[in-house]
Amino acid sequence: MSRSDTRAARGGTGGGTKGAAGGATVRRGGMARAVSSTAATKVLVMGLSGLIGIFTSRMIITHFGTEAYAQYGLLTTLSTLLPFADLGMAAVVINAIAGSSDPRTDPVVRRTITTAMRILIGAGLVIAGVALVITLLGWWPTLLGAGLTPGSGSIAAFLCLAIFGLTLPLTVGQRILVGLDRTTTQTATQFIVAPFMFLSVAVLVLLAVPADSYLAVFSYIASGLVSVLCLVLAARALRPQVGAAIRAVPRVRREPNVAAFGLAWPMLAQMLALPIAMQTDRLLLSHLTHGTELAQYNLATQLYGMVLQTIAAAGVAFWPVFARARSASRVESPYRPTLVFTGGALVASLLLTAVLPWVTQFVSSGKLTLDGWLVGGYIAFIVVQAAKYPIGMYMTDQRGLTFQVLPIVILVPINLGLSWWLTLTIGAGGPIIGSAVAVLLCQVIPNLWYVRRDLARRRAQAGADAAEAAEAAEAAEAAPESQPAPGD
C-alpha cells in the first residue's frame, strides 16, 4: 500500500489535502447546519417513533405481560453488547470517504469499502456461529439471567443474534452515508423500525399468536431493513463505487485490502471495552434483582433513549466535519458544540421528566413506576453523554482514538463496580448512575484535557506553516528575475 493510500485510510491527513480543502471545505456555520439538521431529523423521527413505540409497549405489556416486556427489552439490546462486531471498520470507512477530495472516483475509497465488507462478512458469520453454539450448549439462561423465558427464550436469543450477524455486512451503507455528510439521510431511515414493530405486534395480537418470547426478533428484522435501505442509498450517492466494491469482495488477490489496522485497532479496543461497561445494565438487573426493576429500567431506557439517540445521531454528524478539517489542515474547536450539546441535553431531559408521570402511567397501564434514583440517573447520564460527543468526534484521528483506549479500559471496572454496588443498594437506578459517574471521570474529563493540548499543538503548527509560507513568498518576491525578456 502506498503512503498516500495509508494517509487516506487514516482519515486523509496528507496527500490530497489541497483537493479536500478545495472540494469539501465546510464554511463557517456549516458544522452547525449539518448537526442541527441531523438533530431536527432525529427529533422528528424519534418523536414519531417514540409515539408509536409507546403504543407498541402498551400492547406488549397489556397482551403479553410484564415478563414478556422485560425479555423484549433484554433481547432487543443484545446487539449493543456487540458493537465491536464491526471491528473498527466504521472509523476506517468514514475517515476515508470524508477525507477524500472525490470519493466517487477515489480508488482508496473503493478498496476501503471492499475491505470493510470482507471483514464484516467474516465477523457476521462468526457471531451467528457462536450464537448457535451457545444455543446448543444451553448457555443462554446462564448468560442472560432470570429475565429470559425458559425454553423459548433461548431460541429467540439465537434468532436475534443470527439475524444481526447475517445483516452485519449491510451496515457499511450507514458508514458511507455518514462519511458523505449525509447523516440526516441515515437518521431518517431509522423511522422504518417503529412502524414495523407496531404492525408486527399488532398482527400477533389480532391473530392471538403466542409469540411473547419472539417479539424482539422483529426488531432485528426491522434493523436489517434499515441497513438494506442505507446501502441502496449509499450506492446511489457514491455510484459506481459501492457496486464495484461489492463485486471486488471475492477477488482478494486482484483487489487487496487496504491497511486499516492502524486506525481500526483503537476503535476496536473501545468497542470491546464499552459494551462491558455501558451495556450490561440489564444483565446486572436480571441477575441481581427479582422484582420489576428490569421492566422499570426498560421503560426508562425507552423514554429517555429518545433524547440519547437524538444526541448520538447529531453528535456523529461532527465526525466528517472534523475529518475534513484535519484533511485541509484547518483547526476546528469542539468547545462551543460541547457547551451547546450539554445545555440542550439538560433542557430536553428536564422537559421529558416533567411529563414522565403521565407517560409512564399510560404506557404501563399503571403497572410500573419510575423512582427518583432512576430518573435522576438518566438525567445525569444524558448530560455527560452530550458533553462527550463533540470532543469525542474531534478525536477520531489515529492519535485521538489511541488516547481514548486507556481511559475507557479504566472505565470498565469503575462502571461495573459502581453499578453492581448501586444496584444492590438502590435498585433500578443503580446501573445508570454508575454509568454516568464513570463516563464523567473516564471520558469527559480526560478527553477535554486531550483536546486542549491538541488544539494548542495544531494551532502552533498552523502558525508555523503560515510563517514558513510567508517567508517563502517574500523570498520569491525579492529574488532577481531569472527569465530573459522577450527578444533578448
C-alpha positions, 0 to 999 in steps of 0.5 A, spaced: 500 500 500 502 506 498 503 512 503 498 516 500 493 510 500 495 509 508 494 517 509 487 516 506 485 510 510 487 514 516 482 519 515 486 523 509 491 527 513 496 528 507 496 527 500 490 530 497 489 535 502 489 541 497 483 537 493 479 536 500 480 543 502 478 545 495 472 540 494 469 539 501 471 545 505 465 546 510 464 554 511 463 557 517 456 555 520 456 549 516 458 544 522 452 547 525 447 546 519 449 539 518 448 537 526 442 541 527 439 538 521 441 531 523 438 533 530 431 536 527 431 529 523 432 525 529 427 529 533 422 528 528 423 521 527 424 519 534 418 523 536 414 519 531 417 513 533 417 514 540 409 515 539 408 509 536 413 505 540 409 507 546 403 504 543 407 498 541 409 497 549 402 498 551 400 492 547 406 488 549 405 489 556 397 489 556 397 482 551 403 479 553 405 481 560 410 484 564 415 478 563 414 478 556 416 486 556 422 485 560 425 479 555 423 484 549 427 489 552 433 484 554 433 481 547 432 487 543 439 490 546 443 484 545 446 487 539 449 493 543 453 488 547 456 487 540 458 493 537 465 491 536 462 486 531 464 491 526 471 491 528 473 498 527 471 498 520 466 504 521 472 509 523 476 506 517 470 507 512 468 514 514 475 517 515 476 515 508 470 517 504 470 524 508 477 525 507 477 524 500 477 530 495 472 525 490 470 519 493 466 517 487 472 516 483 477 515 489 480 508 488 482 508 496 475 509 497 473 503 493 478 498 496 476 501 503 469 499 502 471 492 499 475 491 505 470 493 510 465 488 507 470 482 507 471 483 514 464 484 516 462 478 512 467 474 516 465 477 523 457 476 521 458 469 520 462 468 526 457 471 531 451 467 528 456 461 529 457 462 536 450 464 537 448 457 535 453 454 539 451 457 545 444 455 543 446 448 543 450 448 549 444 451 553 448 457 555 443 462 554 439 462 561 446 462 564 448 468 560 442 472 560 439 471 567 432 470 570 429 475 565 429 470 559 423 465 558 425 458 559 425 454 553 423 459 548 427 464 550 433 461 548 431 460 541 429 467 540 436 469 543 439 465 537 434 468 532 436 475 534 443 474 534 443 470 527 439 475 524 444 481 526 450 477 524 447 475 517 445 483 516 452 485 519 455 486 512 449 491 510 451 496 515 457 499 511 451 503 507 450 507 514 458 508 514 458 511 507 452 515 508 455 518 514 462 519 511 458 523 505 455 528 510 449 525 509 447 523 516 440 526 516 439 521 510 441 515 515 437 518 521 431 518 517 431 511 515 431 509 522 423 511 522 422 504 518 423 500 525 417 503 529 412 502 524 414 495 523 414 493 530 407 496 531 404 492 525 408 486 527 405 486 534 399 488 532 398 482 527 400 477 533 395 480 537 389 480 532 391 473 530 392 471 538 399 468 536 403 466 542 409 469 540 411 473 547 418 470 547 419 472 539 417 479 539 424 482 539 426 478 533 422 483 529 426 488 531 432 485 528 428 484 522 426 491 522 434 493 523 436 489 517 431 493 513 434 499 515 441 497 513 438 494 506 435 501 505 442 505 507 446 501 502 441 502 496 442 509 498 449 509 499 450 506 492 446 511 489 450 517 492 457 514 491 455 510 484 459 506 481 463 505 487 459 501 492 457 496 486 464 495 484 466 494 491 461 489 492 463 485 486 471 486 488 469 482 495 471 475 492 477 477 488 482 478 494 488 477 490 486 482 484 483 487 489 487 487 496 485 490 502 487 496 504 491 497 511 486 499 516 489 496 522 492 502 524 486 506 525 481 500 526 485 497 532 483 503 537 476 503 535 476 496 536 479 496 543 473 501 545 468 497 542 470 491 546 471 495 552 464 499 552 459 494 551 462 491 558 461 497 561 455 501 558 451 495 556 450 490 561 445 494 565 440 489 564 444 483 565 446 486 572 438 487 573 436 480 571 441 477 575 441 481 581 434 483 582 427 479 582 422 484 582 420 489 576 426 493 576 428 490 569 421 492 566 422 499 570 429 500 567 426 498 560 421 503 560 426 508 562 431 506 557 425 507 552 423 514 554 429 517 555 433 513 549 429 518 545 433 524 547 440 519 547 439 517 540 437 524 538 444 526 541 448 520 538 445 521 531 447 529 531 453 528 535 456 523 529 454 528 524 461 532 527 465 526 525 466 528 517 466 535 519 472 534 523 475 529 518 475 534 513 478 539 517 484 535 519 484 533 511 485 541 509 489 542 515 484 547 518 483 547 526 476 546 528 474 547 536 469 542 539 468 547 545 462 551 543 458 544 540 460 541 547 457 547 551 451 547 546 450 539 546 450 539 554 445 545 555 440 542 550 441 535 553 439 538 560 433 542 557 430 536 553 431 531 559 428 536 564 422 537 559 421 529 558 421 528 566 416 533 567 411 529 563 414 522 565 408 521 570 403 521 565 407 517 560 409 512 564 402 511 567 399 510 560 404 506 557 404 501 563 397 501 564 399 503 571 403 497 572 410 500 573 413 506 576 419 510 575 423 512 582 427 518 583 434 514 583 432 512 576 430 518 573 435 522 576 440 517 573 438 518 566 438 525 567 445 525 569 447 520 564 444 524 558 448 530 560 455 527 560 453 523 554 452 530 550 458 533 553 462 527 550 460 527 543 463 533 540 470 532 543 469 525 542 468 526 534 474 531 534 478 525 536 477 520 531 484 521 528 489 515 529 492 519 535 485 521 538 482 514 538 489 511 541 488 516 547 481 514 548 483 506 549 486 507 556 481 511 559 475 507 557 479 500 559 479 504 566 472 505 565 470 498 565 471 496 572 469 503 575 462 502 571 461 495 573 463 496 580 459 502 581 453 499 578 453 492 581 454 496 588 448 501 586 444 496 584 444 492 590 443 498 594 438 502 590 435 498 585 433 500 578 437 506 578 443 503 580 446 501 573 445 508 570 448 512 575 454 508 575 454 509 568 454 516 568 459 517 574 464 513 570 463 516 563 464 523 567 471 521 570 473 516 564 471 520 558 469 527 559 474 529 563 480 526 560 478 527 553 477 535 554 484 535 557 486 531 550 483 536 546 486 542 549 493 540 548 491 538 541 488 544 539 494 548 542 499 543 538 495 544 531 494 551 532 502 552 533 503 548 527 498 552 523 502 558 525 508 555 523 506 553 516 503 560 515 510 563 517 514 558 513 509 560 507 510 567 508 517 567 508 517 563 502 513 568 498 517 574 500 523 570 498 520 569 491 518 576 491 525 579 492 529 574 488 532 577 481 528 575 475 531 569 472 527 569 465 530 573 459 525 578 456 522 577 450 527 578 444 533 578 448 
